[in-house]
Amino acid sequence: MRNKIVFFLNGTKEEVGSEHAGLMLSDYLRLKKNLTGTKVVCAEGDCGACSVLRYFPHKQTTEEGTYLPINSCITLVANLDGSSLVTVEALKEDDKFHVSQKAMIECHGSQCGFCTPGFVIALSGLVEKKISENKCSLNSQEAKNALTGNLCRCTGYEPIINSALNMDLKSASSLKNRYFSKQQEQELKKTTDESVKIEGSDFSYFAPKTLNEALDYLKQYPQARITGATTDLGVVHNKRKIQLNHVLSLHLIENSYKIEKNGDEITIGARVTLSDFRSFMKIHLPEMAHYLDIFASPQIKNLATVVGNVANASPIGDTPPALLALRGRVVINGSKEIPLEKFFKGYRQTALGQGEIITAIKMTLPKKNADLRFYKNSNRKDLDISAINLAIHTEWKNEEKTEIKDIIIAAGGVAAIPMRMVKTEDFFKQNNDLKGALSILHQEFNPLSDLRASAAYRHVLVENFIKRFFAECGGLQ
């Protein structure tokens, strides 16, 4: 067992002990390595100015082999153990600008310049993806999708989009070929073959190789906080509402990266990221992939996990309603299963007991005769917290879709927990009456008014989404 966090930074090996392992990566880069090209503005993972590129060869997933942009302002140095990182300073090769930098210069994509490094990193990540796919062209929508996690405060988006479209992909060289050598691969493999345990006066960290090691550690240190990517916890840590000073990570447990389909059942491991989940579901349930497109940024999705989004137990988390509609189950300690509707107990409270770890989420794919839709309302289309999110899954008794056999209606943003509208579901099963069901629906939840939406507006949204569902699927006419 080792007592250092090991990663490569711009091709150079870094070994970090307890003194700096608890820092956010952006602070480590700026204050300890003098790499000040990485900027910090929001410290919430919302603006992308702090973006860096990360490759994690240990995981075996659909995104394997690509440097991906992540937010460094909400990512612990410790959680980058086993990674290869590239910052904006390392994009230039000798005296030659990277194609993303060259295009930004030629198209005047920089104004005040503070957000520019983040945009350049996001574009560089897009270039790496194109190289890995052996593609030499991209369109405007691809550019916009890659840049949804970056904000420009000078409103200079048009020249930035033009920069993306003018990148010379044919002349682009791979950052992976430049910064990820065979020797580095061997060293990181050796690193991730060992558990890591750091014990310091201000920061303690344990990353085991097996689930049993993790469970034994929790028995000894029940106060340890299990982290996925700290995309939420990192925000509250930066705001000094909590302190991430005793952390347990599952990132070295190989099985935790698995996402598998067995019949109509999908099992999502504890370390499966939203990006990898989206890639998998694009094949097996495109509706889910489309839904994932409209929440979180690429930087967040490249780190944040599906299990972490569920464990966070936020009433406005985006995946819980969708997973509820797909009869989701939480797998605890590798064997115990709890239906997702019984997992949420109160505001950010769950059925997870002391010494227990969520090891996977299971869900069931819809049948061929079923209709499934996911809806989200937020002030901004991309990268914004939901006012309401809603999932509806209906099985029909007949081809005309006039009689409902089974229905699940799950919503976030209407209560202290993501919830199923059980009374409305039961009414639909007994009465094929949309108007009557909507009357029951409004009695079933009593939302709060807050800065995102009033209670009255939330009632309107839920009703309209349900009406929209039946209009789209052509049912209950």
C-alpha positions as CSV (number, residue, x, y, z in Angstrom):
1,M,0.0,0.0,0.0
2,R,1.3,3.4,-0.9
3,N,0.9,6.8,0.9
4,K,1.1,9.1,-2.1
5,I,-1.3,10.2,-4.8
6,V,0.4,9.6,-8.2
7,F,-0.5,11.2,-11.5
8,F,1.2,12.8,-14.5
9,L,1.0,16.5,-15.2
10,N,2.0,17.6,-18.7
11,G,4.0,14.4,-19.0
12,T,5.8,14.8,-15.6
13,K,5.2,12.4,-12.7
14,E,3.7,14.0,-9.6
15,E,3.7,12.3,-6.2
16,V,1.5,14.2,-3.6
17,G,1.2,13.4,0.1
18,S,-1.3,14.5,2.7
19,E,-0.1,18.2,2.7
20,H,-1.5,18.9,-0.8
21,A,-3.7,15.9,-1.7
22,G,-6.7,17.6,-0.1
23,L,-6.4,20.7,-2.3
24,M,-8.7,21.3,-5.2
25,L,-6.7,20.7,-8.4
26,S,-7.0,24.3,-9.5
27,D,-5.3,25.5,-6.3
28,Y,-2.6,22.9,-6.7
29,L,-1.9,24.0,-10.2
30,R,-1.9,27.7,-9.5
31,L,-0.4,27.9,-6.0
32,K,2.0,24.9,-6.0
33,K,3.0,24.5,-9.6
34,N,2.7,28.1,-10.8
35,L,0.5,27.0,-13.7
36,T,-1.7,30.1,-13.6
37,G,-3.2,29.6,-17.1
38,T,-5.9,27.6,-15.4
39,K,-8.3,30.3,-14.1
40,V,-10.8,30.2,-11.2
41,V,-13.9,32.3,-11.4
42,C,-17.0,30.6,-10.0
43,A,-15.4,27.7,-7.9
44,E,-18.6,25.8,-8.6
45,G,-17.8,24.0,-11.9
46,D,-20.2,26.3,-13.7
47,C,-18.1,28.5,-15.9
48,G,-15.3,26.2,-17.3
49,A,-12.5,28.7,-16.9
50,C,-10.7,26.1,-14.7
51,S,-10.9,23.3,-17.3
52,V,-8.0,20.9,-17.8
53,L,-7.7,17.7,-19.8
54,R,-7.7,14.3,-18.1
55,Y,-7.1,10.8,-19.3
56,F,-7.7,7.9,-16.8
57,P,-6.3,4.7,-18.3
58,H,-7.4,2.5,-15.4
59,K,-11.1,2.5,-16.3
60,Q,-12.4,0.3,-19.1
61,T,-15.3,2.3,-20.6
62,T,-16.7,3.6,-23.8
63,E,-14.7,6.8,-23.4
64,E,-11.4,4.9,-23.0
65,G,-8.4,6.4,-24.8
66,T,-9.4,10.0,-24.9
67,Y,-8.3,13.1,-23.0
68,L,-11.5,14.6,-21.6
69,P,-12.1,18.2,-20.2
70,I,-12.9,18.4,-16.5
71,N,-13.4,21.2,-14.0
72,S,-10.3,21.5,-11.8
73,C,-11.9,23.9,-9.3
74,I,-14.2,21.2,-7.7
75,T,-11.9,18.2,-8.1
76,L,-9.7,17.0,-5.3
77,V,-6.1,16.3,-6.2
78,A,-6.5,13.0,-4.4
79,N,-9.3,12.0,-6.7
80,L,-7.0,12.3,-9.8
81,D,-4.8,9.5,-8.6
82,G,-3.8,7.4,-11.6
83,S,-4.6,10.1,-14.1
84,S,-2.7,11.9,-16.9
85,L,-3.4,15.6,-17.0
86,V,-2.7,18.3,-19.6
87,T,-3.1,22.0,-18.8
88,V,-3.4,24.9,-21.2
89,E,0.3,25.7,-20.8
90,A,1.2,22.4,-22.4
91,L,-0.9,22.7,-25.6
92,K,1.8,24.6,-27.5
93,E,4.4,22.3,-29.0
94,D,7.8,24.1,-29.2
95,D,6.9,27.3,-31.0
96,K,3.8,25.9,-32.7
97,F,0.4,26.7,-31.3
98,H,-2.2,24.0,-30.9
99,V,-4.9,24.1,-33.6
100,S,-7.4,25.3,-31.0
101,Q,-5.1,28.2,-30.0
102,K,-4.3,29.1,-33.5
103,A,-8.0,29.2,-34.5
104,M,-8.9,31.3,-31.5
105,I,-6.2,33.9,-32.4
106,E,-7.2,34.0,-36.1
107,C,-11.0,34.3,-35.4
108,H,-10.6,36.8,-32.5
109,G,-12.2,34.4,-30.1
110,S,-10.7,36.1,-27.0
111,Q,-11.9,39.3,-25.5
112,C,-11.1,40.0,-21.9
113,G,-9.2,36.7,-22.0
114,F,-10.2,35.4,-18.6
115,C,-12.4,32.6,-19.9
116,T,-10.1,31.9,-22.9
117,P,-8.0,29.1,-21.4
118,G,-11.1,27.1,-20.5
119,F,-12.5,27.5,-24.0
120,V,-9.2,26.5,-25.5
121,I,-9.1,23.4,-23.3
122,A,-12.7,22.5,-24.2
123,L,-11.8,22.8,-27.9
124,S,-8.7,20.8,-27.5
125,G,-10.8,18.0,-25.9
126,L,-13.0,18.1,-29.0
127,V,-10.0,17.8,-31.2
128,E,-8.8,14.8,-29.2
129,K,-12.2,13.2,-29.7
130,K,-12.1,13.8,-33.4
131,I,-8.6,12.4,-33.7
132,S,-9.7,9.3,-31.7
133,E,-12.6,8.9,-34.1
134,N,-10.4,9.5,-37.2
135,K,-12.6,12.4,-38.3
136,C,-11.4,15.6,-39.8
137,S,-14.6,17.7,-39.7
138,L,-17.1,19.0,-37.3
139,N,-20.3,21.0,-37.5
140,S,-21.7,24.0,-35.5
141,Q,-23.8,21.8,-33.2
142,E,-20.9,19.7,-32.2
143,A,-18.9,22.8,-31.4
144,K,-21.7,24.2,-29.3
145,N,-22.2,20.9,-27.5
146,A,-18.5,20.8,-26.6
147,L,-18.6,24.3,-25.3
148,T,-21.8,24.2,-23.2
149,G,-19.7,24.0,-20.0
150,N,-17.9,27.3,-20.7
151,L,-19.2,30.8,-20.1
152,C,-17.9,34.0,-21.8
153,R,-18.7,37.1,-19.7
154,C,-18.0,39.4,-22.7
155,T,-20.8,37.6,-24.7
156,G,-18.3,36.7,-27.4
157,Y,-19.7,33.3,-28.4
158,E,-19.9,33.8,-32.2
159,P,-16.2,34.2,-32.7
160,I,-15.6,31.3,-30.4
161,I,-17.9,29.1,-32.4
162,N,-16.2,30.3,-35.6
163,S,-12.9,29.4,-34.0
164,A,-14.1,25.9,-33.4
165,L,-15.3,25.6,-37.0
166,N,-12.0,26.9,-38.4
167,M,-9.7,24.5,-36.5
168,D,-7.5,22.6,-39.0
169,L,-8.2,19.1,-37.8
170,K,-6.1,17.6,-40.6
171,S,-3.0,19.1,-39.2
172,A,-3.8,18.5,-35.5
173,S,-1.5,16.3,-33.6
174,S,-2.6,14.0,-30.8
175,L,-1.9,15.2,-27.2
176,K,-2.1,11.6,-26.1
177,N,0.8,10.7,-28.4
178,R,2.7,13.6,-27.0
179,Y,2.0,13.2,-23.3
180,F,1.0,9.6,-22.7
181,S,4.1,7.4,-23.3
182,K,4.4,3.6,-22.8
183,Q,6.5,4.3,-19.7
184,Q,3.8,6.5,-18.3
185,E,1.2,3.8,-19.0
186,Q,3.3,1.2,-17.2
187,E,3.9,3.4,-14.2
188,L,0.2,4.3,-13.8
189,K,-0.8,0.6,-14.1
190,K,1.7,-0.2,-11.3
191,T,0.2,2.7,-9.3
192,T,-3.4,1.6,-9.7
193,D,-2.5,-2.0,-8.8
194,E,-2.0,-0.8,-5.2
195,S,-4.4,0.7,-2.6
196,V,-3.5,4.1,-1.4
197,K,-3.8,5.3,2.2
198,I,-2.9,8.8,3.3
199,E,-3.1,9.9,6.9
200,G,-2.4,13.5,7.8
201,S,-3.3,16.0,10.5
202,D,-5.7,17.9,8.1
203,F,-6.5,15.3,5.4
204,S,-7.0,11.5,5.4
205,Y,-7.7,9.5,2.3
206,F,-8.2,5.8,1.4
207,A,-8.7,4.2,-2.0
208,P,-8.9,0.4,-1.7
209,K,-8.6,-2.2,-4.4
210,T,-11.5,-4.2,-3.2
211,L,-15.0,-3.6,-1.8
212,N,-14.2,-5.7,1.3
213,E,-11.3,-3.3,2.0
214,A,-13.7,-0.4,1.7
215,L,-16.2,-1.9,4.0
216,D,-13.6,-2.7,6.6
217,Y,-12.3,0.9,6.5
218,L,-15.8,2.2,7.0
219,K,-16.2,0.1,10.1
220,Q,-13.1,1.6,11.5
221,Y,-13.8,5.2,10.3
222,P,-17.6,5.6,10.0
223,Q,-17.0,9.4,9.6
224,A,-15.2,9.0,6.3
225,R,-17.1,10.5,3.4
226,I,-17.5,8.4,0.3
227,T,-16.8,10.5,-2.8
228,G,-17.4,9.9,-6.5
229,A,-16.2,13.0,-8.3
230,T,-17.0,15.8,-5.8
231,T,-18.8,17.7,-8.5
232,D,-21.4,18.6,-5.8
233,L,-19.4,18.1,-2.6
234,G,-16.6,20.2,-4.1
235,V,-18.9,23.2,-4.4
236,V,-20.0,23.1,-0.8
237,H,-16.4,22.5,0.3
238,N,-15.3,25.6,-1.6
239,K,-18.1,27.6,0.1
240,R,-16.8,26.2,3.5
241,K,-20.1,24.6,4.4
242,I,-18.3,21.2,4.8
243,Q,-14.7,20.1,4.9
244,L,-13.6,17.2,2.8
245,N,-10.9,16.1,5.2
246,H,-11.6,12.4,5.5
247,V,-12.4,10.7,2.2
248,L,-13.0,7.2,0.9
249,S,-12.7,6.7,-2.8
250,L,-13.8,3.6,-4.9
251,H,-11.8,4.7,-8.0
252,L,-9.4,1.7,-7.8
253,I,-12.1,-1.0,-7.7
254,E,-12.2,-2.2,-11.3
255,N,-15.8,-3.7,-11.1
256,S,-17.1,-0.3,-10.2
257,Y,-16.6,0.9,-13.8
258,K,-18.8,-1.8,-15.3
259,I,-22.1,-1.0,-17.0
260,E,-23.8,-4.2,-18.3
261,K,-27.0,-5.3,-20.0
262,N,-28.5,-8.7,-19.0
263,G,-31.8,-9.2,-20.8
264,D,-33.8,-6.1,-20.1
265,E,-31.9,-5.2,-17.0
266,I,-29.1,-2.6,-16.9
267,T,-26.5,-2.6,-14.1
268,I,-24.6,0.6,-13.5
269,G,-21.4,0.4,-11.4
270,A,-20.6,2.9,-8.7
271,R,-17.9,4.7,-10.8
272,V,-19.8,4.9,-14.1
273,T,-19.7,8.5,-15.3
274,L,-22.6,10.3,-16.8
275,S,-20.7,10.5,-20.1
276,D,-20.2,6.7,-20.2
277,F,-23.8,6.1,-19.1
278,R,-24.9,8.4,-22.0
279,S,-22.8,6.5,-24.5
280,F,-24.2,3.2,-23.4
281,M,-27.8,4.3,-23.3
282,K,-27.5,5.9,-26.8
283,I,-27.5,2.3,-28.0
284,H,-29.9,0.7,-25.6
285,L,-32.3,3.6,-24.7
286,P,-31.9,6.7,-26.9
287,E,-34.5,8.6,-25.0
288,M,-32.3,8.5,-21.9
289,A,-29.3,9.6,-23.9
290,H,-31.2,12.6,-25.2
291,Y,-32.3,13.5,-21.7
292,L,-28.7,13.3,-20.4
293,D,-27.7,15.8,-23.2
294,I,-29.6,18.6,-21.5
295,F,-28.1,18.6,-18.0
296,A,-24.6,19.2,-16.7
297,S,-21.7,20.3,-18.8
298,P,-19.2,18.0,-20.6
299,Q,-16.7,18.8,-17.9
300,I,-19.2,17.6,-15.2
301,K,-20.4,14.6,-17.1
302,N,-16.8,13.4,-17.7
303,L,-16.3,13.0,-13.9
304,A,-19.7,12.8,-12.1
305,T,-21.2,9.4,-11.5
306,V,-24.7,8.1,-11.8
307,V,-24.5,6.6,-8.4
308,G,-23.2,9.9,-6.9
309,N,-26.2,11.7,-8.4
310,V,-28.5,9.3,-6.7
311,A,-26.6,9.2,-3.4
312,N,-26.7,13.0,-3.2
313,A,-30.5,12.6,-2.7
314,S,-31.2,16.1,-4.1
315,P,-34.9,16.7,-4.7
316,I,-33.9,18.2,-8.1
317,G,-31.3,15.7,-9.1
318,D,-31.8,14.8,-12.8
319,T,-31.3,11.1,-12.8
320,P,-33.6,9.9,-9.9
321,P,-36.9,10.6,-11.6
322,A,-35.7,8.8,-14.8
323,L,-34.4,5.9,-12.8
324,L,-37.6,5.7,-10.7
325,A,-39.6,5.5,-14.0
326,L,-37.4,2.6,-15.0
327,R,-38.0,0.7,-11.7
328,G,-34.6,1.5,-10.4
329,R,-33.0,-0.4,-7.5
330,V,-30.1,0.6,-5.4
331,V,-27.5,-2.2,-4.8
332,I,-25.8,-1.9,-1.4
333,N,-22.6,-3.6,-0.4
334,G,-22.7,-5.7,-3.6
335,S,-25.8,-7.8,-2.7
336,K,-28.6,-6.0,-0.8
337,E,-31.2,-4.3,-3.1
338,I,-33.6,-1.5,-2.2
339,P,-36.3,-0.1,-4.7
340,L,-35.4,3.5,-5.4
341,E,-38.7,4.8,-4.2
342,K,-37.9,3.4,-0.7
343,F,-34.3,4.7,-0.8
344,F,-35.1,8.4,-0.4
345,K,-36.3,9.1,3.1
346,G,-36.2,12.9,3.4
347,Y,-34.4,16.0,2.2
348,R,-30.9,14.6,1.3
349,Q,-31.6,11.6,3.6
350,T,-31.5,8.0,2.3
351,A,-31.9,4.5,3.6
352,L,-28.2,4.0,3.4
353,G,-27.0,2.8,6.9
354,Q,-23.7,3.2,8.7
355,G,-21.0,1.1,7.0
356,E,-23.0,0.7,3.8
357,I,-21.9,1.6,0.3
358,I,-23.9,1.9,-2.9
359,T,-22.1,-0.4,-5.3
360,A,-24.5,-0.2,-8.3
361,I,-27.8,1.0,-9.6
362,K,-30.1,-1.4,-11.5
363,M,-32.9,-0.5,-13.8
364,T,-35.3,-2.3,-16.2
365,L,-35.6,-1.3,-19.9
366,P,-39.2,-0.5,-21.1
367,K,-41.1,-3.2,-23.0
368,K,-41.8,-2.7,-26.8
369,N,-45.4,-1.7,-26.2
370,A,-44.5,1.0,-23.7
371,D,-44.0,4.7,-24.0
372,L,-41.3,6.5,-22.1
373,R,-40.5,10.3,-21.9
374,F,-38.3,12.5,-19.8
375,Y,-38.9,16.2,-19.3
376,K,-36.9,19.0,-17.7
377,N,-37.6,22.7,-17.1
378,S,-34.9,25.1,-16.2
379,N,-34.1,28.8,-16.7
380,R,-31.3,27.9,-19.1
381,K,-31.5,25.0,-21.6
382,D,-28.0,23.7,-20.8
383,L,-26.0,23.4,-17.6
384,D,-28.7,24.5,-15.2
385,I,-30.5,23.2,-12.2
386,S,-34.0,21.9,-12.8
387,A,-37.1,23.7,-11.6
388,I,-39.0,20.5,-12.5
389,N,-37.9,17.2,-14.0
390,L,-40.4,14.5,-14.8
391,A,-40.4,11.0,-16.2
392,I,-43.4,9.0,-17.4
393,H,-43.4,5.3,-18.3
394,T,-46.6,3.8,-19.6
395,E,-47.6,0.3,-20.7
396,W,-50.8,-0.1,-22.7
397,K,-53.5,-2.7,-22.7
398,N,-54.3,-2.2,-26.4
399,E,-52.7,-0.9,-29.6
400,E,-55.1,2.1,-29.7
401,K,-53.6,3.3,-26.4
402,T,-56.9,4.0,-24.8
403,E,-56.4,1.8,-21.8
404,I,-53.5,1.9,-19.4
405,K,-52.0,-1.4,-18.1
406,D,-49.3,0.2,-15.9
407,I,-47.9,3.7,-15.4
408,I,-45.1,5.3,-13.5
409,I,-45.0,9.1,-13.0
410,A,-41.8,10.3,-11.2
411,A,-40.9,13.9,-10.5
412,G,-38.2,16.0,-9.0
413,G,-38.6,19.6,-7.7
414,V,-42.1,18.9,-6.2
415,A,-41.1,17.7,-2.7
416,A,-38.2,17.1,-0.4
417,I,-37.4,14.0,-2.3
418,P,-37.7,12.7,-5.9
419,M,-41.1,11.1,-5.7
420,R,-43.6,8.9,-7.6
421,M,-47.2,10.1,-8.0
422,V,-48.6,6.9,-6.7
423,K,-52.2,8.0,-6.2
424,T,-52.3,9.4,-9.8
425,E,-50.8,6.2,-11.1
426,D,-53.4,4.1,-9.3
427,F,-56.2,6.3,-10.7
428,F,-54.9,5.9,-14.2
429,K,-54.8,2.1,-13.8
430,Q,-58.5,2.1,-12.9
431,N,-59.8,5.0,-14.9
432,N,-58.8,6.0,-18.4
433,D,-59.6,9.6,-17.6
434,L,-56.8,12.2,-18.1
435,K,-58.9,15.1,-16.6
436,G,-59.7,13.1,-13.5
437,A,-56.1,12.0,-13.1
438,L,-54.9,15.6,-13.2
439,S,-57.3,16.5,-10.4
440,I,-55.8,13.8,-8.3
441,L,-52.3,14.8,-9.3
442,H,-52.6,18.4,-7.9
443,Q,-53.6,17.0,-4.5
444,E,-50.6,14.7,-4.4
445,F,-47.8,17.2,-4.1
446,N,-47.3,20.6,-2.5
447,P,-44.1,22.2,-3.8
448,L,-42.2,25.1,-2.4
449,S,-41.7,28.5,-4.1
450,D,-38.1,29.4,-4.6
451,L,-35.8,31.4,-6.9
452,R,-36.2,28.8,-9.7
453,A,-40.0,28.7,-9.8
454,S,-43.1,29.4,-7.7
455,A,-45.3,26.6,-6.4
456,A,-48.1,27.5,-8.8
457,Y,-45.7,27.4,-11.7
458,R,-44.5,24.0,-10.7
459,H,-48.1,22.7,-10.7
460,V,-48.6,24.1,-14.2
461,L,-45.3,22.5,-15.4
462,V,-46.2,19.0,-14.1
463,E,-49.7,19.1,-15.6
464,N,-48.4,20.4,-18.9
465,F,-45.7,17.8,-19.1
466,I,-48.3,15.0,-18.5
467,K,-50.6,16.4,-21.2
468,R,-47.6,16.7,-23.5
469,F,-46.7,13.1,-22.9
470,F,-50.1,11.8,-23.9
471,A,-50.1,14.1,-26.9
472,E,-46.7,12.9,-28.1
473,C,-47.5,9.2,-27.7
474,G,-51.0,9.5,-29.0
475,G,-52.7,7.9,-26.0
476,L,-56.0,8.4,-24.2
477,Q,-57.5,10.4,-27.0
